[in-house]
Amino acid sequence: MSTKPSPLWLDLQLATQQPELCPAEAELLAWASLALQKTLPPETELTLRIVDEAESQQLNKDYRGKNQPTNVLSFPFETPIDLPAEAGVSLLGDLVICLPKVIQEAAEQQKPSLNHWAHLVIHGVLHLQGYDHETDTEAELMESIEIALLAKLGINNPYISNNTAG
């Protein structure tokens, strides 16, 4: 039985003191691939960097003006104007996920850690494709996509607080 190869090539960077607590690369790639809402050129690259709180806080401060660590940051790739078309660069962007925040939030929300990882990877990949939650309308659209994708994984709606989340 053959399976369709992922349109993504994952550049996984484990910049954390506890890499053993990270999900497997195959899981991260599967979650990211599931979140693709647009057709991408073959071998599009996604960089996923898993960091500790200090790096997350510095990036959040530098790029969002918030001096605190955050669970996920997304940096969509913007093709430089002077890059020739024949360069063949196909980058989706970079996701930075803070390992300690994921673990802390999963515990606070009383949900399995892997479920929270899946949600944050999907959330971040949607951001890289232009989805956002700045307005109520944008948030409703983005959340509905997340809920549907997580349901495919058997994961309950992350926006409903309950102790039995899948």
N, C-alpha and C positions, 0 to 999 in steps of 0.2 A: 504494500500500500504506500503510495507516495503522498506527500503532503505539499501543499503550496508553500514555497519558501517565503519567508518574511520579506516585505519590500524594504525593511529597515536593516541597516547595519549598525549595531550598537557598540559604541565606544564607552565601555564601563570603566569609571575611575573610582577606586575605593580609597578616598582620602580621609579615612576615619581610623580611630584607634581601636575600633571593634568590628573589623570586617566580617567576622564570623556571625554577626547578628544581621547581616544583609541577606535579602532574598537571593536565590540563585539567579545567575545571569539569564538563563532560559525563561524564568518566570518574568523577570523585568522586561525582556524582549517581547514576550507574549502579551503582556499587559499593554505595552506601548503600541504594538501592532494592532491590537484590538481597538485602540482609540483612534486609529487613522480614519478620518472622515473624508479625506481627499485622496485622489490617486496621485501617487508619487512616482518619480522616475526610479528605475531599478537601482538598488544599492544606495538609497538615500541614507545619510548618516545622522544618527542621533547620539549626542554625547550625554551621558548620564553620570553625574558626579555625586557620590555620596560622601557627605562631609559631617564634621562635628559642629558644635554650636558656635565656636569662635569664627570659623570661616563663613558660616551661614549669616551670622550677625554682621560681619564686615561687608559681605556682598549686599545684604538687605539695606545696610546703612548707605553704601556707595550708590546703589542703583534705585532704591526706593525711598531713601531718606528716613528709614525706620531703624533705630539703633537697638535692635533685638533680633535674635535668631527667628527664623520662620521655617515652616515645614517644607515648602517647595518654592523654588524660584524658576521661572522659565525665561529663556533668552532666545527668541526666534532669530533665525539666521536672516540677515538682510544682505542680498547680493550687492557688493560694491559696484558703483556705476562704471568704473573703469575695468571691470573683470570681463575679459573677452568670452563670448559664448562658447568657443571651442575649449575653454578650460574644463568644462564638464563637471563643475562643482555642484553637488546635490546634497545640501545640508538642510536638515529640518531645524536644528537649533540645539541648545543646551538646556538640560534640566539639572538643577542642583537640589538634592534632597538631604535634609538634615536628619541623620539617624537618631540622635537622642530625642528630637521633637516627635518623630514618628512613633517611637516607643512610648513616650510620655502621653501623647494624645490617644493612642490606642488604649492604654491603661485607663486614662480618664474617661474615655467614651465606652469603656467596657466592651471592646470588640477585639477580635483576633488581630494580631499585629500584621499578618499577611494581607488581611482584608483592607487594612488602612493603607498599606504599601500599594496595593492594587489601585485603590481610589486615588492616591496622590500621583501615581504614574499616569493614570488615565487623565486626571485633572490637568497635569502639566503638559501632556501631549496635546490636549485640546487647546490649551493656551498657545502652544507653538503653531497651531493651525489658525489662530486668529479669534478663537472663542474667548469671551471675557464675561465678567459678572459685575461690571460697573453700574449697570442700570438693572432695574427689576426684570425687564424683558430679556436682556442678555443673560441674567442669572437663571431665569426660568428655563431658557433654551439649553444653556450649558449643563445645568443640573439634571434636566430631563435626559440628556444624552448620557451623562455619567450614570444615572440610575439604571437606564436600559442596558448599558454595557456591563455594569457590575452584576445585574441580574443574570446575564449570560454566564457569569462565573459562579452563580449561586450565592451572591453576596447581596444582602438586604440593603435597602435605601439608606445611605449614610447620613442623610439629612433628617431622618426620624430617629429620635433618641429612644433607644430601648436596649435592654440588657441581653437580648437574644439574637443580636445581629449575627448573621450567618458566618 
